[in-house]
Amino acid sequence: MKKNFNLSAGIVLLITCLFITSVVNAQEMSSTVISDKSENTQAMQFHIFDGVAASYCMPLVKQSQLRFTIDLAFSSDTKDGDTKHTNSDTNSSYYHNTNSSQSNTEYSVNFVASYIYLLTSKKDVRPFLGLGIVGAYGKSTYNNNTNSNRTNSTLSYDENENNSSTLGIGLRGTMGCEAFITSRVSLLAEYQISVLRNWNDSDYWSKSTNESSFDRYTSTSSSDGWQIKLDSIRLGLAVHF
């Protein structure tokens, strides 16, 4: 399944590059672009697909750059629900009513310093390769609350929460292309491969309460390991100055 997804990701990147190339070639580029086709300039890049990222590119020599990137991702999910179970017969009746709410929040931030090599310095469509160092931090919080009421039983309340944080460092490889649509604005398509060493800390607690008892449980854990991410596609826009 993972291999199929990575293959699909590569196909999407290739199609995107071809599309950008065809758009640029279909338009008659302005005389400013045509007369200045070999310029390695400073640029601000903005990626808006598969997370949000902003980068500053600083030219080194004719076909190389240093790129500094802040990479952000955020997700939040909440759920509320009611469940009612009733069973009745001639001699007895049973019910179990439950009200629950769940929330899950995750965010991450990556800081990347990359060396970018332009396979051509011409200012029309230029492919590039890159390799950089990544520093990553992420945090997630999961919370669940449940109220339960059963036949011949008191009302009970259960709550649990899990908090985890991750710190990582590693390498990121990049391959992509850039297509100029004006003398100062270009479109970007990239495929990124990341290898990270992660350290994770988490703490969990739960409590259960009813009219006759109270119970609380807590635990903490630490772990470390490797993460390989092969499916990161980025599309964006760059402004050169």
N, C-alpha and C positions, 0 to 999 in steps of 0.2 A: 504493500500500500504506500509506504514511504517512498520507494523507488519510483512508483508511478507518479506520485505527487511532484517529486523533484524533476522528473522528465517533463511533466506538464508545465512546471515553473520555467524550465529552460525554453520550452516552446513558446510560452507567453512572452518571455523576454525577447526572443528572436523575432517574433511577429511584431512586437512593439517597436523594436529597432528598425525593421523593414518599413513599418508604417511611418515612423518619423522621417526616415530617409525619403520615402516617396512624397510625403507632404512638402518637405523642403525642396526637393527637386521639381515638384509640380508648381511651386511658387517661383516667380522670378525674383531672386534675391536682390535687395537694393544695391545700388552702386557702392554704398559704403562698405557692405560686406564683401563684395567682389574685389574691390580695390585693396582690402586689408584682410587677406586670407591666412596670414601666419602670425597670430598674435596670442601670446600667453599672458592673460590679464588676471588681476584679482577678481574674485567672484564671491557672491553670497548665494548659496544653494538652499532650496527648501523642498523637502520630500514630504508627500502627503498620503502615501499608500503604505499599508502595513506599519502603522505608527506615524509619528510626526518627528521630523528631524530638521535641524538648521546647521549649515556648515559654512565655514570661511575658508576659501582657497587662496593660498599665497604662492605665487610663481617662484620657482628656484632658477632653473635654466630653461632653455628653449622648450623642452618637452617634458618637464616635470614640475610637480607642485607638492606643497604640504597642505593637507586638509584637516581642519579641526572641526569635530562634529559633536553636537549634543543631540541625543536620541531619546525620545520620550514615548512611553506607552501607558495607557490607563484604561481600566475597565471597571464597571460597577454593575451589580445585579442584585435585585431585591425580589422576594416572592412572599405573598401572603395567601393563606388558604384555610378553609374549614373542611373538616371531615366528620360525617355523622353516620354511625352504624346503629341500626335498630333491628332487633329480632324478637318477635312475639309469637307465643303459641297459647294453648288452652291454660296451661299451668304457670307460665312465667313470662316475663318480659325483660329484655336486656337492651341497654343502650351504651354507646361509647362515643362521646363527642370530643373532637380535638380541634383546637385553633393554633396555628403555627405561623411564624414569620422567619424568613431567612434573608441574610444579606451577605454579599461577597464582594470585596473591593481589592483590586490589585493595581499596582503601578510599578514602573521601572524607569531608570534613567541610565544611559550609557554615555561615557565620554570616550571619544575615539580620536587618535592622532594617526593619520595615514600618509604614506608616500604614494602619490599618484603619478603614473607614467603615461603620457599621451602617446599613442601609437602613431599619430600624425599631429603636427601643429597647425594644420590648415583649419581655417575658421569656417567650416561648413558642417560636415559631419565627421566627428572624430571619436574612434573607440579609445578606451583607456583601461589600464589595469592598476590595482592598488593593493597595498598591504599595510596594516596598521595595528596598533596596540589598543586594546579595549579595557576600560575599567567600568564595571557594572554594579548597580545597586538596585534591589527590588524588595518590595514589601507587600504582603497580602494579609487580609483579615477576613475571617469567616465567623458569622454569628448565627445561632439558631435558638429561638424561643418557642416553647410549646406549652399550652394550657390543656389539661386533660380532665374530663369528668366522666366517670363510669358509674354503673349501677352498684349500689351498696359500697361505694368508695368515696372518700373525700376528694375535693378538687386538688389537683397536683399541678405544680409549675416546674418545668425543666428548662435550663438554659445552659448552653455551652458556647465556647469561643476558642478559636485557634488563630494565633498570630505568628507569622513567620517572616524572616528577613533573609536576604541572600546577598552576599558580596562575591564578586567574581573578577578575574583578570585573565586576559587571553589575547588571541590574535584574530583579526578579521581580514579576509581576502575579498576583493571587489573586482568585478569585470562589468563593463557597461559601455554605453556610447552617449555622446552629446551631439545634439543637432541645433544649429543656430537658426532661429526664425527671423531675427533682426541682427543688427551689428552688435547689440549688447544683451540680447535675451536668447537663451537656449533651453531646449527640453532635454531631460535626462531620463535614462532607463538603466537600472543597475540590478545585478544579481550578487548577493553577498553570502559568504560562507564564514561562519564564526566557530572558533574552538575556545572554550572557556573552562577554567578551573574555578569551581564554585564552593563557597562555604556557607552553610545554612544553619540558622538557629531558629527554634520554634518553641512556643509555650502554649499549653492547652489547659483550660480549666472548665469544669462543669459543676452545676449544683442542681439539686432536686429538693423541692420543698412541698410539704403538704401540712395538714393541721396537726399531725402527730410526730413528724420527723423532719430533719434537715440533714442533707448530705452534700459535701463539697469535695471535689477531687482536682488536683493540679499536677501537671507534669511538664518537664522541659527536656529538650533534646537538641543535639548538635550533630551535623553530618557534613561531609564534603564529597565531591565527585567531579566528574568531567561532563561537560555539555557540548554537543556538536549540533549546530543549526545550519541546515543546508537549504532552507526553503524561503529565504528572505528576499523578496522582490521589492525594489523601490522605484517609484516614478516621481518626477519632480520638475522644478523650474529653477534656472539660474540667472542671476543678473550680474553682468560683468562691468567693471569700472577701472 
